[in-house]
């Protein structure tokens, strides 16, 4: 079946601009996660959605980062006023249990 | 608090020789442990997982890992490396509750030479 999809696959933006990254989870998965993979920092958790519960935002690095999940399915990660240190691969994962299934990621480059 | 330490940032082996990627974990709970692989420009793929069943876990592509609670280790092994095994490998832990964020190790790059 279809896996987790993310769009765009690559995004180049100028410093100070806002960006939106999209994640389509596997149908029926109630949990959705955003992670960031950057050089020197490894893979770090950003935010987690579970059903209709309030999201766990404990991993967001600053208030420029926000995410929403509409209708318990698609999620959008928004980064406002992008900075060069935001350059990374942003990964989305969905889950219905212990195992998380990852999307291919969005590579964000801030120039 | 939970954490994962991958003891080698880079491992190089020859094709046909054994692979050992080392991982130690720290967890206040009975953990679930995973190994993920990431090939260049591709997404993360689950190799295998331990969730408190058998301590020796077999995964895809001939990989296996053994959970050793006394040593807090979860090392990944394969008897004979293939060129296609060259990739980044991540040891991962969570607190054994479905629906919690994964804690990733820094990764080990596996190089395989012919």
Contacts between the chains, C-beta under 8 A, distances in Angstrom:
chain1	res1	chain2	res2	distance
A	30	B	99	7.9
A	31	B	98	7.7
A	31	B	99	5.0
A	33	B	101	6.2
A	33	B	102	7.7
A	35	B	102	7.8
A	35	B	104	7.8
A	42	B	104	5.9
A	42	B	105	7.4
A	42	B	106	4.7
A	42	B	107	6.4
A	43	B	90	6.7
A	43	B	104	4.0
A	43	B	107	7.6
A	44	B	104	7.5
A	45	B	101	4.1
A	45	B	102	6.9
A	45	B	103	7.5
A	48	B	99	7.7
A	48	B	100	7.7
A	48	B	101	5.5
A	50	B	99	5.1
A	56	B	101	7.2
A	59	B	101	6.9
A	91	B	43	7.5
A	91	B	44	6.9
A	93	B	44	7.9
A	93	B	102	8.0
A	95	B	98	7.2
A	95	B	99	7.0
A	97	B	98	4.8
A	98	B	32	5.5
A	98	B	49	6.8
A	98	B	51	5.6
A	98	B	94	7.6
A	98	B	98	5.3
A	99	B	34	7.8
A	99	B	46	6.1
A	99	B	49	6.4
A	100	B	102	6.2
A	101	B	46	7.8
A	102	B	36	7.8
A	102	B	43	5.0
A	102	B	44	4.1
A	102	B	45	7.8
A	103	B	43	6.1
A	104	B	42	7.1
A	104	B	43	4.3
A	105	B	43	6.3
